[in-house]
Amino acid sequence: MDRKPQQLRDILGARGLKNTRGREVILKELETRRDHFNAEKLYAALNRKGRRVSRPTIYRTLKLLEQFHLIERLDIKKTCFYYEPLSYKKDHGHLICQYCGKIVDFPCESLGFLKSEVAKEKAFKADYISIRVFGACGTCQKAHQTGS
């Protein structure tokens, strides 16, 4: 997340929300992350660093950040959500393994065309495009081939 912590505090304040210690800890952690993460991975990472934040605080804060369009939620399975900060999001897509949940980013230069030309043709302003391709990663393909 390349927004400065003060900007994030301003966003919270403008919406009448307090910048609690727990939210601050979470925001600082997300500034350093460059991977896809879920709430449990975030909880574990904070605990390893000795930063105690409750699970409910993490889930509520992630929901807020999603509402403010600071992170994108990737629905992997019905009850499995991963997140990615939008601030370092370039035009790319996600390859998502339906078996193990692995997420791999892939560059997609043609998304720029969709954002500019197609959106302009349809009088539509696109903020970002999210492409998700579901299938099986190499490891899971091998596991299913040997298990057959």
Helices and strands as residue ranges (DSSP letters): H 5-14, H 21-32, H 39-48, H 55-67, E 71-77, E 80-85, G 86-88, E 92-97, E 103-107, H 111-113, I 114-118, H 119-121, E 131-135, H 138-147
